[in-house]
């Protein structure tokens, strides 16, 4: 079922909403009703979030290690669970997106689905405060995330949840990473209202929206969040707490975006080379219509991104 379902959505392109509805209906009818302990042995917890938790399990008969995401039925609507599962299943063919086993279950207390386990945790676990991660690893991440996001966008979807916690590691050097967690993914053009507080990854067009009908989403939202993530990888901290004018760090950034002058570059951006600053200035354009696509980052992966004790300055200045 996993391969045929994924192929169906992949072929749909911009018809993703219709195909997802069909996949939701099929999955709801074929949901396996069982208790976890009947078929799986729980080894340990891999992660826990606001809406559920992930366990490392092995299949009792085959011994296959798997990650089992469990969402409490008491706080999760069946449609919400099925939607996340079906979106993940439809995208799982990409090498930088988490692989799925095509198994969705319902127990007395939980909804759950199984996917490949990532035993090296997630990207947030290796970001050092005020330091980030090694530049080669940051570039490995960038290349793989661009590929994954472009794949999602080609299917008529906007991921909407780019952050280090959703990037799973399969080795400590980030040679192999995978995007996970598709609960917020929506078809392009879906009208979205800001329902939670503004966080660093929130694009300004959502932070400042007063439109009761919501803003039609597009891939520029992912470009913004991707830019914030890259900044975190290179510096070890957020560029701002909120993408609002009353945040002093964001206010400084807005000035630099307006002038483009070196003397207006915010102080905590000065570890970045001129190329890295240009890359982020494009991904983080305040006007979504002028924001560069995620793939624009690939133009800069062969140039230095971070100044280390002044050693990168000369290289950064070369044409």
Protein Blocks (a to p, Z undefined) as FASTA:
>chain_A
ZZmmmmmmmmnmmmmmmmmmmmmmmmmmmoccddfklmpccfbdfbdcfkbccdddddfk
lopacddddddfklccfklmmmmmmmmmmmmmpmkbccdehiacddfkbccddddddfkl
pfklmmcghklpafklmmmmmmmmmmmmmmmmmnopafklacfklpccfbfnlpaccdeh
jllgccehiacddfbdcdfklcfklmmpcbfnbpaddfklmmmmmmmmmmmmmnopafbf
bdcfklmklmmmmmmmmnopaklpcfklmmpcfklmmmmmmmmgfblklpccfklmmmmm
mpcfbdgehlmmmmmmpZZ
